[in-house]
Amino acid sequence: MQTRSRFLPNPKSLYQRLNDEAQRLRKEARGTHPGVERERLIREARQAEMASDMDKWLSSPALQAPR
């Protein structure tokens, strides 16, 4: 019996996916009226940007363990 993989490899890096999500959220926020919903979208975009920055920082060669 053939086993199926639970997860498919994603061609984009986590950094790129988070940046794409942040751009999408900011674009959606620009189309909404000022208020709670717009602030929520901006906050989520900021969190996605911070997460992508952390991913980039953690995967940088400067943080690799010595061999």
Secondary structure as the mmCIF struct_conf table of DSSP 4:
data_model
#
loop_
_struct_conf.conf_type_id
_struct_conf.id
_struct_conf.beg_label_comp_id
_struct_conf.beg_label_asym_id
_struct_conf.beg_label_seq_id
_struct_conf.end_label_comp_id
_struct_conf.end_label_asym_id
_struct_conf.end_label_seq_id
HELX_LH_PP_P HELX_LH_PP_P1 GLN A 2 SER A 5
BEND BEND1 ARG A 6 PHE A 7
HELX_LH_PP_P HELX_LH_PP_P2 LEU A 8 ASN A 10
BEND BEND2 PRO A 11 LYS A 12
HELX_RH_AL_P HELX_RH_AL_P1 LEU A 14 ARG A 30
TURN_TY1_P TURN_TY1_P1 GLY A 31 GLY A 31
BEND BEND3 THR A 32 THR A 32
BEND BEND4 PRO A 34 GLY A 35
HELX_RH_AL_P HELX_RH_AL_P2 VAL A 36 LEU A 58
TURN_TY1_P TURN_TY1_P2 SER A 59 SER A 59
BEND BEND5 SER A 60 SER A 60
HELX_RH_3T_P HELX_RH_3T_P1 PRO A 61 LEU A 63
BEND BEND6 GLN A 64 GLN A 64
HELX_LH_PP_P HELX_LH_PP_P3 ALA A 65 PRO A 66
#
